Every structure is written in structure tokens, then in C-alpha cells.
Amino acid sequence: MNILSPPRARLQIDVVFDLVCPWCFLGTRRLRRTLRARPDIAADITWRPFLLNPDIAPGGVPRQDYIVRKFGGEDRARRLHATIAELGRGEGLIFNFDLIRRIPPSLDAHRLVRLADQHGVAADAVDTLFQAYFCEGQDIGDIAVLASIGATLGMDEGASRRLLSGPAEVEAVHADNLRAHRLGINGVPCFVVQGRHAIAGAQEPEVIERLLDVAVVEG
């Protein structure tokens, strides 16, 4: 350690997100880019689940049915997806919305993130799950797919499959989702710094950086 270098400010950042939300993928990538540009800040990130579709069927719903229900039709969805894809390219992301055939429930994917956190790879799990879903069209509601993704992160595939086949972390995910709603969070992503400074949406890095600076000054 260089004794002449100033101490790094340590910030607690809660990231409230859903793994089936493209804005969350974009927003978390922007947060990571912001933090890479600020070596003076040491961030302790906690990944907080938010369930955008809590009532979705266990097997998910066909993408077309979901699009009609949420956007009113394919044309509106395509325009929105084109906008997201263009913004994503600025972060090195290739969104392939047409590869998604079913909209899955995200509960089990959030459970995998919590299991990954026990192995110290939660951040990697989040980004890998986003890529699997939005870039490759994988079904992240399928336990076998999730266990395979966990294996790429160094987790035991068989153990992950067994845990996800049971009730592990179900109550914890629902508790965090409820907590977010009680805090007034009704849209994601939402970044909460030091428990009191918050900003919602896939904000530009400059906006996130200003939030971090406020948190550093106020402690």
C-alpha cells in the first residue's frame, strides 16, 4: 500500500434490479463503468431482487402474448427494443430480443444470484445471467440452465440444481422484493447509496458519478 495515496472512500451500494429488465442490464453496466473510472471509491455492492412480474406462470409466458399485454403490440415493442439496443451498443452490449421466445419468471434466477453471493461471485452471476437472457435468448427460468450458468462461475452444477429444486432463498427473495416496495421503489434499476441517496433508471455514468460524489461528501 502506498502510504502517500489518499484513503479510498468506501460506499455501500444497493442495486435493486430484475434480471428480465433490459434497462437493468444497461444500468448495471453503466454503474460498473462509473466505478472503474473512480478508483478513489471502494464500492460494496449488494444485489437486491425486484420482481417485475411476480404473478407470471412458473413456466413463463410466450413472448408474443407478453408483448401484446405489456406494449399493446409488436410495433411499439420493436421501437422500444431498438432504442434499448442502440443505447446498449454504447456499453458494448448486443441485445437480441428476437431470440427470446418466452418471458420467464425471475425468482429462480435471483435465487441463483444469492447462491452465487455465498461463493463471492454475485456480480459475475448478475452480468452472466443478463447476457444469457438478453444476448443469447437462454431461458433463465429453467433450473437446468441456471445450474449450468452457475457452473461457468465455478459453482457445483449438481449442488445448484438440487438447491434450486427446493425452497432455498425463496423467502429471502420475496422479503427483499417486499422491502423495495415498502421503500417506495416501483421501478428498476434503482441505486441506493449509503442507505439514503437513491436514483432510479439506467442513468448515464455522469449522473451516477454525481450521486456517488454526494454520498462521499455527506458520508
N, CA and C of each residue as an Amber inpcrd file, in Angstrom:
protein
   657
   0.8430000  -1.2090000   0.0000000   0.0000000   0.0000000   0.0000000
   0.8680000   1.2450000   0.0000000   0.5430000   2.2010000  -0.8240000
   1.2630000   3.4690000  -0.8710000   0.7410000   4.3800000   0.2290000
   1.6060000   4.6600000   1.2250000   1.1410000   5.4550000   2.3680000
   0.8740000   6.9020000   1.9750000   1.3700000   7.3200000   0.7940000
   1.1400000   8.6870000   0.3550000  -0.1870000   8.8440000  -0.3830000
  -0.8010000   7.7390000  -0.7850000  -2.0600000   7.8320000  -1.5120000
  -3.2030000   8.0760000  -0.5430000  -4.1660000   8.8940000  -0.9270000
  -5.2870000   9.1820000  -0.0260000  -6.1330000   7.9300000   0.1830000
  -6.7770000   7.8150000   1.3360000  -7.6390000   6.6540000   1.5820000
  -8.8200000   6.6450000   0.6310000  -9.2390000   5.4600000   0.2240000
 -10.3860000   5.3400000  -0.6730000 -11.6760000   5.4820000   0.1240000
 -12.6200000   6.1990000  -0.4440000 -13.9370000   6.3050000   0.1840000
 -14.6680000   4.9880000  -0.0290000 -15.2220000   4.4370000   1.0310000
 -15.9500000   3.1780000   0.9200000 -17.4460000   3.4570000   0.9630000
 -18.1470000   2.9960000  -0.0600000 -19.5750000   3.2380000  -0.1710000
 -20.3340000   1.9250000  -0.2780000 -21.4640000   1.8640000   0.4070000
 -22.3810000   0.7380000   0.2780000 -23.4090000   1.0840000  -0.8000000
 -23.4860000   0.2610000  -1.8170000 -24.4310000   0.4900000  -2.9010000
 -25.3740000  -0.7000000  -3.0070000 -26.6550000  -0.4470000  -2.8090000
 -27.6740000  -1.4640000  -3.0360000 -28.2160000  -1.2770000  -4.4490000
 -28.1190000  -2.3200000  -5.2510000 -28.6470000  -2.2890000  -6.6110000
 -29.9450000  -3.0960000  -6.6280000 -31.0550000  -2.4010000  -6.8130000
 -32.3670000  -3.0490000  -6.8700000 -32.6740000  -3.2710000  -8.3490000
 -32.8950000  -4.5320000  -8.7390000 -32.9540000  -4.8470000 -10.1650000
 -33.7730000  -6.1100000 -10.4070000 -34.1540000  -6.2990000 -11.6700000
 -34.7510000  -7.5610000 -12.0940000 -33.9970000  -8.0740000 -13.3040000
 -33.8080000  -9.3620000 -13.3590000 -32.9910000  -9.9680000 -14.4020000
 -33.6980000 -10.0720000 -15.7450000 -34.9940000  -9.7520000 -15.7990000
 -35.7080000  -9.7320000 -17.0790000 -35.9750000  -8.2930000 -17.5280000
 -35.2400000  -7.3530000 -16.9520000 -35.3960000  -5.9310000 -17.2660000
 -34.1920000  -5.4500000 -18.0700000 -34.3790000  -5.1080000 -19.3570000
 -33.2340000  -4.6640000 -20.1580000 -32.6100000  -3.3710000 -19.6500000
 -33.4360000  -2.4910000 -19.0890000 -32.8870000  -1.2520000 -18.5290000
 -31.9520000  -1.5480000 -17.3590000 -32.2310000  -2.6200000 -16.6190000
 -31.3520000  -3.0020000 -15.5050000 -30.0010000  -3.4860000 -16.0170000
 -30.0140000  -4.2450000 -17.1260000 -28.7530000  -4.6780000 -17.7340000
 -27.9390000  -3.4620000 -18.1400000 -28.5780000  -2.5300000 -18.8180000
 -27.9010000  -1.3050000 -19.2490000 -27.4220000  -0.4960000 -18.0480000
 -28.2870000  -0.3470000 -17.0490000 -27.9460000   0.4630000 -15.8850000
 -26.8110000  -0.1140000 -15.0640000 -26.7920000  -1.4330000 -14.8860000
 -25.7170000  -2.0420000 -14.0990000 -24.3900000  -1.9530000 -14.8440000
 -24.4350000  -2.0550000 -16.1670000 -23.1970000  -1.8800000 -16.9360000
 -22.6630000  -0.4510000 -16.7910000 -23.5700000   0.5110000 -16.7790000
 -23.1400000   1.8970000 -16.6110000 -22.5780000   2.1340000 -15.2130000
 -23.1790000   1.5010000 -14.2150000 -22.6410000   1.6090000 -12.8580000
 -21.2280000   1.0390000 -12.8020000 -21.0260000  -0.1260000 -13.4070000
 -19.6910000  -0.7420000 -13.4020000 -18.6790000   0.1740000 -14.0860000
 -19.0740000   0.7880000 -15.2070000 -18.1640000   1.6930000 -15.9250000
 -17.8200000   2.9090000 -15.0720000 -18.8250000   3.4210000 -14.3720000
 -18.5920000   4.5710000 -13.4870000 -17.5870000   4.2230000 -12.3990000
 -17.7540000   3.0630000 -11.7940000 -16.8670000   2.6700000 -10.6960000
 -15.4490000   2.3910000 -11.1850000 -15.3160000   1.8650000 -12.4050000
 -13.9670000   1.6430000 -12.9520000 -13.2290000   2.9570000 -13.1330000
 -13.9960000   4.0110000 -13.4230000 -13.3850000   5.3250000 -13.6350000
 -13.1060000   6.0590000 -12.3270000 -13.5420000   5.4770000 -11.2050000
 -13.3530000   6.1210000  -9.9040000 -12.5960000   5.1990000  -8.9510000
 -11.2840000   5.0230000  -9.1660000 -10.5020000   4.1600000  -8.2740000
 -10.4080000   4.6880000  -6.8540000 -10.8380000   5.9490000  -6.6610000
 -10.8250000   6.5270000  -5.3170000 -12.0050000   6.0470000  -4.4780000
 -12.9210000   5.2930000  -5.1150000 -14.1020000   4.7960000  -4.4060000
 -14.0600000   3.2670000  -4.3470000 -14.2040000   2.7410000  -3.1430000
 -14.3290000   1.2960000  -2.9620000 -15.8090000   1.0080000  -2.7190000
 -16.4280000   0.2960000  -3.6340000 -17.8740000   0.0470000  -3.5500000
 -18.1570000  -1.3560000  -3.0480000 -19.0090000  -1.4380000  -2.0420000
 -19.5350000  -2.7150000  -1.5730000 -20.9550000  -2.8260000  -2.1310000
 -21.1380000  -3.6870000  -3.1320000 -22.4210000  -3.7720000  -3.8200000
 -23.2440000  -4.9470000  -3.2990000 -24.4860000  -4.6570000  -2.9560000
 -25.4490000  -5.6990000  -2.5950000 -26.5210000  -5.7280000  -3.6770000
 -26.7600000  -6.9140000  -4.2290000 -27.7250000  -7.0760000  -5.3190000
 -29.0740000  -7.4150000  -4.7250000 -30.0400000  -6.5090000  -4.8830000
 -31.3640000  -6.6530000  -4.2740000 -32.4120000  -7.0160000  -5.3270000
 -33.0590000  -8.1460000  -5.1940000 -34.0390000  -8.5720000  -6.2040000
 -35.3130000  -7.7480000  -6.1860000 -35.8410000  -7.5550000  -7.3780000
 -37.1280000  -6.9010000  -7.5810000 -37.8700000  -7.7430000  -8.6070000
 -39.1110000  -8.0880000  -8.3420000 -39.8770000  -8.9490000  -9.2390000
 -40.8640000  -8.1080000 -10.0340000 -40.5190000  -7.8370000 -11.2920000
 -41.4050000  -7.0460000 -12.1460000 -42.6780000  -7.8050000 -12.5070000
 -42.5600000  -9.1190000 -12.6080000 -43.7080000  -9.9490000 -12.9900000
 -43.9500000 -11.0240000 -11.9320000 -44.3490000 -10.6290000 -10.7190000
 -44.4550000 -11.6010000  -9.6270000 -45.5300000 -12.6640000  -9.8590000
 -46.5030000 -12.3750000 -10.7120000 -47.6060000 -13.3140000 -10.9070000
 -47.4690000 -14.1500000 -12.1740000 -46.3160000 -14.0810000 -12.8170000
 -46.1380000 -14.8260000 -14.0560000 -46.1370000 -16.3290000 -13.7710000
 -46.6530000 -17.1220000 -14.7060000 -46.7510000 -18.5720000 -14.5150000
 -45.3550000 -19.1820000 -14.3600000 -45.2370000 -20.2710000 -13.5930000
 -43.9330000 -20.9020000 -13.3600000 -43.1640000 -21.1970000 -14.6470000
 -43.8450000 -21.5910000 -15.7070000 -43.1630000 -21.8890000 -16.9550000
 -42.9630000 -20.6930000 -17.8510000 -43.3660000 -19.5140000 -17.3850000
 -43.2580000 -18.3200000 -18.1920000 -44.4210000 -18.1810000 -19.1540000
 -44.3800000 -17.1540000 -19.9740000 -45.4350000 -16.9280000 -20.9660000
 -44.7880000 -16.6940000 -22.3330000 -45.4610000 -17.0810000 -23.4160000
 -44.9140000 -16.8100000 -24.7470000 -44.6220000 -15.3200000 -24.9220000
 -43.5010000 -15.0270000 -25.5560000 -43.0740000 -13.6390000 -25.7220000
 -44.1520000 -12.7980000 -26.4080000 -44.7890000 -13.3570000 -27.4380000
 -45.7900000 -12.6060000 -28.1800000 -46.9680000 -12.2130000 -27.2950000
 -47.4240000 -13.1520000 -26.4500000 -48.5300000 -12.8550000 -25.5360000
 -48.1450000 -11.7490000 -24.5620000 -46.9150000 -11.8100000 -24.0650000
 -46.4420000 -10.8190000 -23.1090000 -46.3490000  -9.4410000 -23.7560000
 -45.8420000  -9.4020000 -24.9750000 -45.6820000  -8.1320000 -25.6860000
 -47.0350000  -7.4680000 -25.9220000 -48.0040000  -8.2700000 -26.3170000
 -49.3410000  -7.7120000 -26.5460000 -49.9040000  -7.1460000 -25.2550000
 -49.7220000  -7.8810000 -24.1600000 -50.2650000  -7.4500000 -22.8730000
 -49.5450000  -6.2050000 -22.3460000 -48.2170000  -6.1670000 -22.5000000
 -47.4370000  -5.0780000 -21.9010000 -47.3470000  -3.8480000 -22.7940000
 -47.1980000  -4.0680000 -24.1150000 -46.9440000  -2.9430000 -25.0190000
 -48.1080000  -2.6700000 -25.9680000 -49.0460000  -3.5730000 -26.0280000
 -50.1720000  -3.3710000 -26.9310000 -49.9400000  -3.8920000 -28.3310000
 -48.7340000  -4.3470000 -28.6080000 -48.4580000  -4.8870000 -29.9320000
 -46.9850000  -4.9150000 -30.2520000 -46.6440000  -5.6100000 -31.3250000
 -45.2510000  -5.8160000 -31.7130000 -44.5630000  -4.5270000 -32.1530000
 -45.2660000  -3.6460000 -32.8500000 -44.6410000  -2.4310000 -33.3860000
 -44.0700000  -1.5500000 -32.2850000 -44.8760000  -1.3370000 -31.2580000
 -44.4020000  -0.4980000 -30.1520000 -43.2220000  -1.1430000 -29.4420000
 -43.2940000  -2.4650000 -29.2580000 -42.1990000  -3.1780000 -28.6080000
 -40.9200000  -3.0740000 -29.4270000 -41.0350000  -3.2020000 -30.7390000
 -39.8440000  -3.1320000 -31.6050000 -39.1890000  -1.7580000 -31.5270000
 -39.9920000  -0.7130000 -31.4780000 -39.4180000   0.6390000 -31.3850000
 -38.6560000   0.8040000 -30.0740000 -39.2580000   0.3280000 -28.9850000
 -38.5920000   0.4350000 -27.6870000 -37.3190000  -0.4070000 -27.6640000
 -37.4140000  -1.6170000 -28.1810000 -36.2490000  -2.5060000 -28.1830000
 -35.1310000  -1.9350000 -29.0470000 -35.4890000  -1.2670000 -30.1410000
 -34.4690000  -0.6460000 -30.9890000 -33.7350000   0.4590000 -30.2320000
 -34.4780000   1.2200000 -29.4480000 -33.8620000   2.2750000 -28.6360000
 -32.9060000   1.6830000 -27.6120000 -33.3750000   0.6430000 -26.9190000
 -32.5260000  -0.0080000 -25.9080000 -31.2830000  -0.6010000 -26.5550000
 -31.4580000  -1.2500000 -27.7190000 -30.3260000  -1.8690000 -28.4080000
 -29.2840000  -0.8300000 -28.7950000 -29.7440000   0.3400000 -29.2520000
 -28.8130000   1.4030000 -29.6310000 -28.0300000   1.9050000 -28.4200000
 -28.7210000   2.0980000 -27.3020000 -28.0370000   2.5190000 -26.0830000
 -27.0870000   1.4310000 -25.5960000 -27.5050000   0.1880000 -25.7470000
 -26.6770000  -0.9330000 -25.3030000 -25.3570000  -1.0080000 -26.0500000
 -25.3800000  -0.6980000 -27.3380000 -24.1360000  -0.7590000 -28.1090000
 -23.0830000   0.1870000 -27.5500000 -23.5430000   1.2770000 -26.9340000
 -22.6100000   2.2010000 -26.3080000 -21.9080000   1.6070000 -25.1020000
 -22.4740000   0.5490000 -24.5440000 -21.8620000  -0.1370000 -23.4000000
 -21.2820000  -1.4910000 -23.8030000 -21.2000000  -1.7160000 -25.1240000
 -20.6530000  -2.9940000 -25.5900000 -21.6270000  -4.1460000 -25.5010000
 -22.9280000  -3.8510000 -25.4250000 -23.9440000  -4.8890000 -25.2880000
 -24.6480000  -5.1170000 -26.6180000 -24.8840000  -6.3670000 -26.9480000
 -25.6370000  -6.7190000 -28.1490000 -26.9470000  -7.3700000 -27.7040000
 -28.0080000  -6.5790000 -27.6510000 -29.3200000  -7.1150000 -27.2930000
 -29.8940000  -7.8750000 -28.4930000 -30.3560000  -9.0850000 -28.2390000
 -31.0070000  -9.8980000 -29.2650000 -32.4030000 -10.2720000 -28.7760000
 -33.2900000  -9.2990000 -28.7850000 -34.6320000  -9.5310000 -28.2580000
 -35.3780000 -10.6180000 -29.0340000 -35.0940000 -10.7500000 -30.3290000
 -35.8140000 -11.7260000 -31.1420000 -35.4750000 -13.1670000 -30.7710000
 -34.3690000 -13.3660000 -30.0450000 -34.0100000 -14.7210000 -29.6180000
 -34.8200000 -15.1820000 -28.4150000 -35.4610000 -14.2330000 -27.7360000
 -36.2510000 -14.5690000 -26.5410000 -37.6030000 -15.1150000 -26.9890000
 -37.8870000 -16.3470000 -26.6170000 -39.1360000 -16.9890000 -27.0190000
 -40.2010000 -16.9600000 -25.9220000 -39.7440000 -16.9990000 -24.6930000
 -40.6690000 -16.9750000 -23.5670000 -40.1590000 -15.9740000 -22.5360000
 -41.0710000 -15.3090000 -21.8490000 -40.7140000 -14.4180000 -20.7420000
 -40.8080000 -15.2520000 -19.4630000 -39.6820000 -15.5180000 -18.8180000
 -39.6920000 -16.4130000 -17.6600000 -39.9470000 -15.6560000 -16.3600000
 -40.3890000 -16.3570000 -15.3370000 -40.3610000 -15.7480000 -14.0000000
 -38.9010000 -15.6040000 -13.5850000 -38.5920000 -14.5810000 -12.8320000
 -37.1830000 -14.3240000 -12.4940000 -36.8030000 -14.7730000 -11.0900000
 -37.7380000 -15.3580000 -10.3610000 -37.4720000 -15.7540000  -8.9780000
 -36.2570000 -16.6700000  -8.8740000 -36.2120000 -17.7220000  -9.6930000
 -35.1220000 -18.6880000  -9.5650000 -33.7820000 -18.0830000  -9.9790000
 -33.7910000 -17.1980000 -10.9640000 -32.5450000 -16.5360000 -11.3560000
 -32.0170000 -15.6710000 -10.2150000 -32.9140000 -14.9840000  -9.5210000
 -32.4940000 -14.2060000  -8.3530000 -31.9610000 -15.1250000  -7.2510000
 -32.5610000 -16.2800000  -7.1240000 -32.0590000 -17.2390000  -6.1340000
 -30.6400000 -17.6750000  -6.4750000 -30.3590000 -17.8670000  -7.7680000
 -29.0050000 -18.2410000  -8.1590000 -28.0160000 -17.1330000  -7.7910000
 -28.4160000 -15.8800000  -7.9650000 -27.5350000 -14.7700000  -7.5860000
 -27.2130000 -14.8290000  -6.0980000 -28.2130000 -15.1310000  -5.2980000
 -27.9850000 -15.2190000  -3.8450000 -27.0650000 -16.3890000  -3.5100000
 -27.2300000 -17.5060000  -4.2090000 -26.3300000 -18.6380000  -4.0010000
 -24.9180000 -18.2800000  -4.4620000 -24.8310000 -17.5490000  -5.5730000
 -23.5260000 -17.1270000  -6.0830000 -22.8370000 -16.1890000  -5.0990000
 -23.6220000 -15.3800000  -4.3950000 -23.0500000 -14.4610000  -3.4130000
 -22.3280000 -15.2300000  -2.3110000 -22.8280000 -16.4090000  -1.9810000
 -22.1740000 -17.2390000  -0.9640000 -20.8100000 -17.7380000  -1.4370000
 -20.5900000 -17.7050000  -2.7530000 -19.3070000 -18.1060000  -3.3340000
 -18.4800000 -16.8940000  -3.7630000 -18.9840000 -15.6810000  -3.4590000
 -18.2490000 -14.4750000  -3.7970000 -18.2860000 -14.0860000  -5.2610000
 -19.2840000 -14.6050000  -6.0060000 -19.3490000 -14.3110000  -7.4410000
 -20.7080000 -13.7480000  -7.8450000 -21.3560000 -13.0290000  -6.9500000
 -22.6890000 -12.4880000  -7.2480000 -22.6550000 -11.5210000  -8.4220000
 -21.6830000 -10.6250000  -8.4460000 -21.6060000  -9.6400000  -9.5280000
 -21.4300000 -10.3290000 -10.8790000 -20.5850000 -11.3490000 -10.9170000
 -20.3890000 -12.1060000 -12.1570000 -21.6670000 -12.8280000 -12.5540000
 -22.3780000 -13.3540000 -11.5560000 -23.6270000 -14.0620000 -11.8400000
 -24.6560000 -13.1270000 -12.4620000 -24.7660000 -11.9370000 -11.9190000
 -25.7310000 -10.9660000 -12.4500000 -25.4430000 -10.6760000 -13.9090000
 -24.2060000 -10.3490000 -14.2310000 -23.8700000  -9.9840000 -15.6040000
 -24.0110000 -11.1790000 -16.5470000 -23.6210000 -12.3680000 -16.0810000
 -23.7260000 -13.5660000 -16.9160000 -25.1870000 -13.9140000 -17.1950000
 -26.0420000 -13.7760000 -16.2020000 -27.4700000 -14.0450000 -16.3950000
 -28.0930000 -13.0410000 -17.3670000 -27.7440000 -11.7840000 -17.2280000
 -28.2420000 -10.7770000 -18.1740000 -27.8250000 -11.1340000 -19.6020000
 -26.5600000 -11.4840000 -19.7840000 -26.0670000 -11.8130000 -21.1150000
 -26.7520000 -13.0560000 -21.6660000 -26.9290000 -14.0570000 -20.8030000
 -27.5690000 -15.2940000 -21.2460000 -28.9770000 -15.0250000 -21.7600000
 -29.6920000 -14.1510000 -21.0710000 -31.0840000 -13.8880000 -21.4260000
 -31.2070000 -12.9250000 -22.5990000 -30.5900000 -11.7620000 -22.4760000
 -30.8150000 -10.7110000 -23.4710000 -29.9370000 -10.8390000 -24.7160000
 -28.7820000 -11.4740000 -24.5910000 -27.8910000 -11.5890000 -25.7500000
 -27.9990000 -12.9500000 -26.4320000 -28.3050000 -13.9960000 -25.6460000
 -28.3140000 -15.3520000 -26.1890000 -29.7040000 -15.9870000 -26.2150000
 -30.6770000 -15.3400000 -25.5740000 -32.0330000 -15.8620000 -25.5780000
 -32.2260000 -17.1090000 -24.7400000 -31.3460000 -17.3530000 -23.7730000
 -31.4870000 -18.5330000 -22.9150000 -32.6530000 -18.3460000 -21.9450000
 -33.2380000 -19.4570000 -21.5410000 -34.3780000 -19.4340000 -20.6140000
 -33.8440000 -19.4350000 -19.1880000 -33.7570000 -18.2510000 -18.5960000
 -33.2130000 -18.1640000 -17.2360000 -34.2740000 -18.4770000 -16.1770000
 -35.4090000 -19.0070000 -16.6150000 -36.3840000 -19.5380000 -15.6760000
 -36.2410000 -21.0400000 -15.5180000 -35.3530000 -21.6490000 -16.3080000
 -35.1390000 -23.0860000 -16.3020000 -34.0120000 -23.4350000 -15.3340000
 -34.2840000 -24.2910000 -14.3800000 -33.2990000 -24.6200000 -13.3420000
 -32.0440000 -25.2560000 -13.9380000 -32.2190000 -26.0890000 -14.9550000
 -31.0520000 -26.7150000 -15.5840000 -30.1520000 -25.6540000 -16.2290000
 -30.7700000 -24.6780000 -16.8830000 -29.9970000 -23.5860000 -17.4860000
 -29.2770000 -22.7930000 -16.4050000 -29.9750000 -22.5050000 -15.3170000
 -29.3720000 -21.7350000 -14.2280000 -28.2040000 -22.4870000 -13.5980000
 -28.3640000 -23.7730000 -13.3730000 -27.2860000 -24.5710000 -12.7810000
 -26.0710000 -24.5970000 -13.7060000 -26.3280000 -24.6620000 -15.0180000
 -25.2320000 -24.6490000 -15.9840000 -24.5130000 -23.3080000 -15.9640000
 -25.2640000 -22.2220000 -15.8630000 -24.6580000 -20.8910000 -15.7680000
 -23.8260000 -20.7900000 -14.4960000 -24.3500000 -21.3120000 -13.4000000
 -23.5900000 -21.3130000 -12.1580000 -22.2710000 -22.0550000 -12.2930000
 -22.2810000 -23.1440000 -13.0630000 -21.0630000 -23.9360000 -13.2520000
 -19.9760000 -23.1290000 -13.9580000 -20.3800000 -22.2320000 -14.8730000
 -19.3870000 -21.4010000 -15.5600000 -18.7240000 -20.4130000 -14.6110000
 -19.3490000 -20.2150000 -13.4540000 -18.8090000 -19.2910000 -12.4510000
 -18.0540000 -20.0270000 -11.3500000 -17.9100000 -21.3440000 -11.5240000
 -17.1780000 -22.1310000 -10.5410000 -18.0360000 -22.7890000  -9.4840000
 -19.3560000 -22.6860000  -9.6130000 -20.2610000 -23.3140000  -8.6580000
 -20.5310000 -24.7520000  -9.0850000 -20.7860000 -25.6120000  -8.1250000
 -21.0680000 -27.0090000  -8.4230000 -22.4440000 -27.1320000  -9.0790000
 -22.4860000 -27.6610000 -10.2970000 -23.7330000 -27.6890000 -11.0550000
 -24.7950000 -28.5500000 -10.3810000 -24.3820000 -29.7170000  -9.8930000
 -25.3380000 -30.6020000  -9.2350000 -25.8990000 -30.0000000  -7.9620000
 -25.0300000 -29.3660000  -7.1870000 -25.4770000 -28.7390000  -5.9430000
 -26.4380000 -27.5960000  -6.2350000 -26.1280000 -26.7900000  -7.2540000
 -27.0190000 -25.6830000  -7.6120000 -28.3760000 -26.2030000  -8.0450000
 -28.3710000 -27.2630000  -8.8220000 -29.6370000 -27.8200000  -9.2890000
 -30.4800000 -28.3230000  -8.1150000 -29.8140000 -28.9900000  -7.1720000
 -30.5560000 -29.5050000  -6.0070000 -31.1140000 -28.3660000  -5.1650000
 -30.3140000 -27.3380000  -4.9440000 -30.7700000 -26.2200000  -4.1260000
 -31.9220000 -25.4780000  -4.7990000 -31.8070000 -25.2720000  -6.1080000
 -32.8570000 -24.5510000  -6.8280000 -34.1230000 -25.3740000  -6.9880000
 -34.0040000 -26.6860000  -6.8530000 -35.1840000 -27.5590000  -6.9210000
 -35.9650000 -27.5370000  -5.6100000 -35.3540000 -26.9850000  -4.5710000
 -36.0090000 -26.8590000  -3.2760000 -36.3480000 -25.4050000  -2.9780000
 -36.5860000 -25.1030000  -1.7060000 -37.0350000 -23.7440000  -1.3420000
 -35.9150000 -22.7710000  -0.9970000 -34.6620000 -23.1370000  -1.2610000
 -33.5400000 -22.2830000  -0.8520000 -33.6840000 -20.8660000  -1.3680000
 -33.6080000 -19.9010000  -0.4650000 -33.5940000 -18.4670000  -0.7630000
 -34.9100000 -17.9100000  -1.3110000 -35.9540000 -18.7220000  -1.3840000
 -37.2350000 -18.2170000  -1.8950000 -37.7660000 -17.1020000  -0.9930000
 -37.8230000 -17.3660000   0.2940000 -38.3410000 -16.3690000   1.2280000
 -37.4830000 -15.1050000   1.2330000 -36.1630000 -15.2660000   1.0940000
 -35.2670000 -14.1060000   1.1050000 -35.5220000 -13.2100000  -0.0970000
 -35.7420000 -13.8160000  -1.2710000 -36.0240000 -13.0180000  -2.4680000
 -37.3330000 -12.2670000  -2.3060000 -38.3710000 -12.9550000  -1.8280000
 -39.6670000 -12.2920000  -1.6320000 -39.5680000 -11.1840000  -0.5800000
 -38.7620000 -11.4140000   0.4550000 -38.6030000 -10.4000000   1.5000000
 -37.9260000  -9.1460000   0.9500000 -36.9020000  -9.3280000   0.1240000
 -36.2260000  -8.1730000  -0.4760000 -37.1490000  -7.4390000  -1.4420000
 -37.9320000  -8.1830000  -2.2030000 -38.8810000  -7.5650000  -3.1230000
 -39.9040000  -6.7260000  -2.3560000 -40.4200000  -7.2730000  -1.2650000
 -41.3790000  -6.5480000  -0.4360000 -40.7310000  -5.3140000   0.1830000
 -39.5090000  -5.4610000   0.6320000 -38.7810000  -4.3390000   1.2360000
 -38.6430000  -3.1950000   0.2390000 -38.3250000  -3.5160000  -1.0040000
 -38.1740000  -2.4800000  -2.0270000 -39.4760000  -1.7130000  -2.2200000
 -40.5910000  -2.4340000  -2.2820000 -41.8860000  -1.7660000  -2.4490000
 -42.2160000  -0.8930000  -1.2440000 -41.8820000  -1.3740000  -0.0620000
 -42.1590000  -0.5870000   1.1450000 -41.3130000   0.6720000   1.1900000
 -40.1470000   0.6330000   0.5430000 -39.2930000   1.8200000   0.4820000
 -39.7490000   2.7900000  -0.6060000 -40.7950000   2.3970000  -1.3310000
 -41.3200000   3.2630000  -2.3750000 -40.6880000   3.0530000  -3.7320000
 -39.9060000   1.9950000  -3.8670000 -39.2830000   1.6980000  -5.1590000
 -40.3020000   0.9610000  -6.0180000 -40.6850000   1.5480000  -7.1280000
 -41.6570000   0.8940000  -8.0050000 -41.1550000   0.7770000  -9.4400000
 -39.8780000   1.0850000  -9.6330000 -39.2610000   0.9280000 -10.9350000
 -37.7910000   0.6110000 -10.7730000 -37.2490000  -0.1460000 -11.7100000
 -35.8500000  -0.5490000 -11.6330000 -35.1710000  -0.3040000 -12.9810000
 -33.8280000  -0.1250000 -12.9340000 -32.9600000  -0.2760000 -11.7670000
 -33.0740000   0.9140000 -10.8230000 -32.7080000   0.6640000  -9.5810000
 -32.6340000   1.7280000  -8.5920000 -31.3480000   1.5220000  -7.8030000
 -30.5710000   2.5840000  -7.6900000 -29.3040000   2.5170000  -6.9710000
 -29.4320000   3.3240000  -5.6780000 -29.1900000   2.6460000  -4.5620000
 -29.2930000   3.2840000  -3.2510000 -27.9010000   3.2880000  -2.6190000
 -27.3720000   4.4770000  -2.3720000 -26.0130000   4.6100000  -1.8570000
 -26.0580000   5.0430000  -0.4000000 -25.3470000   4.3100000   0.4160000
 -25.2670000   4.5860000   1.8570000 -26.6480000   4.5640000   2.5200000
 -27.5690000   3.8810000   1.9210000 -28.8860000   3.7150000   2.5140000
 -29.7910000   4.9230000   2.4320000 -29.3210000   6.0300000   1.8240000
 -30.1680000   7.2300000   1.8230000 -30.1010000   8.0670000   0.5450000
 -29.1200000   7.8210000  -0.2980000 -29.0400000   8.5380000  -1.5620000
 -29.4760000   7.5810000  -2.6680000 -30.5260000   7.9290000  -3.3940000
 -31.0760000   6.9880000  -4.3710000 -31.3280000   7.6620000  -5.7210000
 -31.1950000   6.8530000  -6.7480000 -31.5250000   7.3090000  -8.0950000
 -32.0650000   6.1200000  -8.8660000 -33.0990000   6.3490000  -9.6510000
 -33.7310000   5.2730000 -10.4150000 -33.4710000   5.4530000 -11.8970000
 -33.4790000   4.3470000 -12.6150000 -33.3240000   4.3840000 -14.0590000
 -31.9130000   4.0540000 -14.5100000 -31.7830000   3.7470000 -15.8090000
 -30.4780000   3.4290000 -16.3950000 -29.7470000   4.7340000 -16.7050000
 -29.3000000   5.3750000 -15.6500000 -28.7300000   6.7110000 -15.7830000
 -27.3610000   6.6850000 -16.4590000 -27.0290000   7.8000000 -17.0900000
 -25.7000000   7.9600000 -17.6760000 -24.6520000   7.9410000 -16.5510000
 -23.4370000   7.4640000 -16.8700000 -22.3910000   7.4230000 -15.8370000
 -22.1570000   8.7500000 -15.1340000 -22.2990000   9.8650000 -15.8720000
 -22.0810000  11.1770000 -15.2510000 -23.0830000  11.4500000 -14.1380000
 -24.3110000  10.9820000 -14.3220000 -25.3450000  11.1630000 -13.3090000
 -25.0510000  10.2780000 -12.0980000 -24.6610000   9.0470000 -12.3630000
 -24.3110000   8.1300000 -11.2650000 -23.1240000   8.6820000 -10.4840000
 -22.1590000   9.2340000 -11.2020000 -20.9640000   9.7630000 -10.5470000
 -21.3140000  10.9210000  -9.6100000 -22.2360000  11.7750000 -10.0270000
 -22.6540000  12.8740000  -9.1500000 -23.2960000  12.3420000  -7.8780000
 -24.0840000  11.2790000  -8.0110000 -24.7000000  10.6650000  -6.8330000
 -23.6260000  10.1330000  -5.8820000 -22.6120000   9.4810000  -6.4440000
 -21.5260000   8.9500000  -5.6240000 -20.7800000  10.0760000  -4.9190000
 -20.5760000  11.1800000  -5.6420000 -19.8440000  12.3050000  -5.0450000
 -20.6270000  12.8920000  -3.8670000 -21.9400000  13.0030000  -4.0100000
 -22.7620000  13.4930000  -2.9070000 -22.6280000  12.5760000  -1.6970000
 -22.6550000  11.2790000  -1.9550000 -22.5610000  10.3060000  -0.8560000
 -21.1910000  10.3830000  -0.1810000 -20.1330000  10.5940000  -0.9590000
 -18.7910000  10.7010000  -0.3840000 -18.6960000  11.9260000   0.5090000
 -19.2230000  13.0570000   0.0440000 -19.1460000  14.3080000   0.8070000
 -19.9600000  14.2150000   2.1080000 -21.1590000  13.6420000   1.9900000
 -22.0270000  13.5820000   3.1690000 -21.7040000  12.4180000   4.0830000
 -20.9220000  11.4480000   3.5650000 -20.5010000  10.3220000   4.3940000
 -21.5750000   9.3000000   4.6060000
